[in-house]
Amino acid sequence: MPTDTPVLLVSDHMDGSVHVLTVPDGTVVGRLTGRHLSEHAGFLALPGGRVACVDDRRGELLVLDPFAERLVERAVPVAVPAEHLACGPSGRLLAVTTGLGENTEPWSDLLTVLDLTTGDTARVRTRVGEPGVTVLGNGDPLVVLRHREPGELAVHRFADLLAASPGCPVVTPHAVLPLPDDGHGDAQTPSTGHVFAATGEGVHRARRKGDALAAEAVIPWGSPARGWYLRLDTRRPALWSTLRGGNPDPLRWPEWTNQAWRHDLETGRTFHTELGPGLVFRLALARRHTAFTRIHPDGDELVLLGADGTVRRIPLPAMDGAPCRGGTPWEGVQRRAVAASPGSDWIAVTRGGHGEVHLVDAETGHEAARLRLGTPLDHGGHMSLRSRDDGADGDPVGR
């Protein structure tokens, strides 16, 4: 395979399979079976086109190299169900938090840290919940956990966690920074040592100061809505989110409003783009476009926002079992995953329940191929699109 050929990793976490395909021709160059990856923790981009992910059934963190003859580079035992996954700026030090899994209430307080170079790993107990996580560099590495109810950023020295005794001991944060109780969404800028947390108030920002954090001004949403997802743009210093507004009742989801939110970290300016009503969540960053999928009973679409502010809307074929009026957009319904690489112009979108992936050229808006995997991709699956040197690893938080 040429080193500059993009590859698409497609996880059917319900079926328990992972496919690796070249883009755009769809040649299958790798496949795993019996691997149920955590859709919530997602894929973490590592240097050299590799990715990390967590097998929630086997309780293993996998390092996958889609450009190598052997797909699985390493498998390391970790605590599950995996909630969030992050690494330090070099991609060597990783942290995995645990969440609800198939439970209605938080029950696990386990955090796993590991060093991919030495193979050292440790599990410790923190706080029950669904903590977000970032791993800060610029000195001795720090693990920053974003907790809720009560909200806080809890700072731990990575070396202290890795040196913890056996038996999953309880650990106490080295430092704490208060947050609102409704935090959801994490990002960091490795070059500056800043960490960001999305809350109802806006994006809380803190800068590493020694082995602690110093709070800085909150970045307002600039809208009555709020973001539940936060992502660093590796193409330029910016943060992205999708702002959801309207009646929060899940049964009213077709009426939810959605805005693309971009905050330029150099100028401090914030930009909003209307996406339309319905369900919009995760986004993907291609070379010159940012991609969103919008699900609505009146028709689904892929929305491409160009670097010049242009908006292109591409209709997507309906999904059998899609969310409908009178029901929620979460339970027992089909969804879509979206993936892109900052090193290419391809956008990949799944059609949950149909086992199909649409490959769209962001420059033209045309569907170049429709890949069929032989598994249903129930619940939409999850994907990662990588080129070997696309710079996606500049965002060290799993997506």
N, C-alpha and C positions, 0 to 999 in steps of 0.2 A: 504494500500500500504506500503511495507517495506520502511523504511526511506532512504535506500541506493539505491533504484530503480531510475535510471535516468528517467526524463520526458522530452518530446519534446513539445514545444509550437509552433504551426504552425498558422501563420496569413495569411489569404487570404484577403488582404486589399482592393481588388477590389470587391469581393463578400460580404465583411463585416462580416467575421466570424473568430473565433479563436478556434482551437482544442488543447486539451492537451492529449497526449498519453504516455503510458508507453513504455519504450524501453528495449528490442527489439520487444516485442510481439505486440505492436500497439494497446493495449486496450485503448479505449477512456474513460478518467476519468474526463473530463471537456470540456465544450463547451460554447462559447458565440456567439450570433447572433446580427446583427445590430451594429457591432463594426468595424469601418474602421480605423485600426491602421496606424500611420505614418511609412511608410517603411524607409524613410530617417532618422528619429530620431532613429528608431530601438528599440531594447530591452536593458534596463539597468539592469545589475545584481545587486541585493541587498542581504544583508545577509540572511541566512536561506533558500536559494534556491528560494527566491522571485524575481520577475522582475517588473520593471516599464516600461510603454509605454504610448503613447498618442493616443487617439481617435481623429482623425483629423476632423471628421464630428460633433461629439458632443462637441468638445472642452474640453476634460477631460483628465487629467493624471490618469492612472489606475495603482494601485499596485496589482499585481496578485500573489497569493500563490498557486502554482500548487500542493502542498502537503497537503493543507487544504481542509476540506469539502466544504467550500465556496471559490470559486475561486477568486472573486473580494474582496480584503481586504479593498480597499479604492478607491474612485473616487473624484478627486479634479479639479475644473474648472481651465483651463489654456488658454492662448492665442494660436491661431493656425493660419496658418499651422505650425506645429512643424518642426523645422529644425534640431536642435541638443538638446540632453538631457544628463545631467550629474549630479552627486551627490558628496558630500563630502566623506571623507574616511569612516565615520560611516554609510553612507547610509541614514542619517536622513534629510539632507538639499539638496534640488534639485533645478536645474535651467533648464528652457526650453526656447530656442530661436526660433524665427519665421523666415520663409524664403519665397520662391516664391510660393509654392503650385502649382496650375494649372494656373500660370501666367508666362509671358515671362520676366518680369522685377521685381527686388526686390521692394516691396511696404510697407512691415511691419517693424516697428522698435520696436515691443513689446518684452519684456523679462518678464517671470514669474519666481518668486522664491517662494519656499514653504518649510515649516517645517513639516515633517510628524508626529512628536511627538505632537506638539501643535496645528496643523491644521492651523497655520497662513499662509497667502499667500498674495502676492502683485504683481501688474503688473506695469512696468515702461517702458519709451521710451528711446531707446539708439541711434542706427544708423540704417538706412535702409540698408539692405544687407542680407547676409546669414552667420551670425556669428557662429563660433564654440564656445564651452564653456567648461570650467573646473571649478571645485569648490575645492579650496585648503584649507587644514586644517593647523595643526601646529601653533595654535594660534587662534585669531578671524578669522573665515572663510572668504575667499576672492572668489569672482566670477571673473574669467578672461575670457573676450570675445576676440576671435580672429577675427578681422575685415579685410576686403579687400578694396583696392582702396579708400583711402589710407590704406595700411596695418599697423596694430598695434595690440599689446596686451593691452587691456584696463582693468584696475584693479578696482574693486568696492568692498567695504566692504559689506559682506552679510547682516549684521545687518542694515546697512543704507538702503539697498534696501527693506528689509522686513518691515522697519518702514516708507516707503514712504507713502505719503498722497494718498487718493483716487483720481481717475481720470486719472491714467496713466501719472504721471508727467515725464518730461524729466530729466534724471540724467546725471551728469558729472563724468567721471572717476576720481578716487582718484589718479591714476598714469597711465602712458602710456609708453610702450616700442615699438619703431618702428619695423616694419616687412616689407619684400617685399610685393608687392601688390597681389601676386598670391598664398597666403596661402590656403591650403585645407588639413585638417587632423590634429587631435588633440589627445594628450595623456598627462598623468601625472603620476608621481610616488608618491603615497601618503606618503611613508616612508621618502622621502627626500625633498618634497616640490618643486620638479622640474616640469615644464610644457614644453611641446614640441609642435612645430607647423611645419608641412611639407610645404616647399616652393620649388620653382624651384632651389634655391641655395643649398638646403639641409634641414636638420632638425634643426630649430632654437630652442635653449635650454635656459631656464631662471630658476633661483632659487628664491624662495620666500625670501625676505629680509624685515622683518617687514611687513608693509602694502603695499609693492611695489615689483617689480621684478628686479633682477640683471641679465643682459645678460651674457651668457657663450658662449664658442666656438661653432660654427655651426658644426653639424655632416654632413660631405659630403656624397652624395649618392654613390660616387665612381663609377659612371656610367654616360654615356651621357643621360640616361633616368632619370625620377623622379617619386616619389611616390605621390599619391593623397589620400592616406588612411594611417592611422597610428594607431598602436595597441600595447598596453602594454602586454607583456607576463607575466602572473601571476605565471608561473611555475618556472621561473628563471628571473633575472633582465635583460630584453632585450626588444627592440622595433622591430616590424615587419611592413613591408609594401610590396606592389607590385609595382615595377618600370615599367612604361610604356614608350616605346620609339618608334621611327619611325615617319612617317609623321602624324601630328596631325589631318588631315582631317578625320572626322568621316566616310566618304565613303571608306577610306583606312583601316578600322579597321581590316580586315583579315590579314594585314601585320604588325600590331602593334607587337612590341617585348615586352616580359614580363619576369621579373626576380623577384624571391623571395629575399627580402632584410631583413637581421637580423643584428641588432647592439647590441652587448653585452655591457651592461652598466657598468659592473664591469671591463672588460679588455679593453674596447674601440675598440675592433676589430669588423669589419664589414664583413658579409658573403653574397655572391650572389649565387643564383641557377637559372639556365635557366628553364623557364616553358614552352616556346613555343609561337608561334604567335597566335593572336586573341584577345578575350576579357577576361581579368582576372581582378577581382576587389577585393571584400572582401575576407577575409580568416577566418579560424576558428582554434582554438587551442584545440586539444585533449590531452590526458595524455602524449603520447610520439610522437605525430605527429602534423604537421601543414598542414591543408587542403586548397586546392585551386580548384576552378572550372575553366576550360578553354573552352570557346565556340569558335568554328571555323567551317566554311562551310564544311571542310573535315572531321569533326567528333569532338564531345565534349568528355571531359575526366575529371575525378577527379584526381588531382595530390596530392599525399601524400609525404611530406618531413619528414623523420624520424629524431629523435634527433641525430642519428649517421651520418646524411648526406645522407642516402640512399633515392632514389627517386622511387616511385611506381606510375605507370600511369594506371588508370582503365577506360576503355571506358564506356561512358554513352549513352543510347539510344537517338536517335534524337528527337527533339521537333518539332511538327507541328507549323509553324509560327515563327520559330527561325530566328535570324538575318541572312541575306544572302548577297552575294556579290552585290554591286551596291546600297545597302541601308545602313542606319546607325544602330548601335547596340542599340539604345535607344528608338526610336519612334515606337509605335505600334507593338512591337515584344515580343516574349517570352524570359524569362531569367531564371536563376537558383539562388537559395539561398543555402547557406551552413552553417551548425551549428555543434558545438562540445562542449564538456565540458572538462575542464582540469582534471576532476575527473573520466573520463571514456575513453574507446577506440572506442566509436561509433562515426561515422560521418554520418550526415544527409544531403542529397542533394535533392532539389526539381526539378521536371520536369514541368516547367511552361506550362500551358494550358492543361495538362493531369491530374492534380489533384493527382499526385503521388509523394511520398517521398522515395528515396532509402536510406536504412540503411546499411552502410558498416562497417565491422570490420576492423579498421585500422591496426591491428596486422597481419591479413591475406590478406587483400585486397579484401575479398569476400563479396558480397552482401548477408546479412543475411535475409533481409525482404524488401518487397516493399509495403508501406502503401498507401491506397487509401482513400481519405478524403470525397469524394462526392461533392467537390467544385473544380473549374478548376485550381485554383492557377495561374490565369493570371498574367503576368509580373513576375512570379516566386515566389510571396509571400515573407514571411520573417519568420525566425525561431530563437528559442533559445533552447538550450539543457542544462538542469541543473540537478545536483545532489544537495541534501540539503546542503552539506558542501564541495563543490568542489573548493572553493576559487576563483570562477570567479568574485566575488564582489571586489576582489583586483584591478580590472580595473574599475574605477568609471566614465567611459564614455560610453554612449549608443552606441550600435553596431547593 
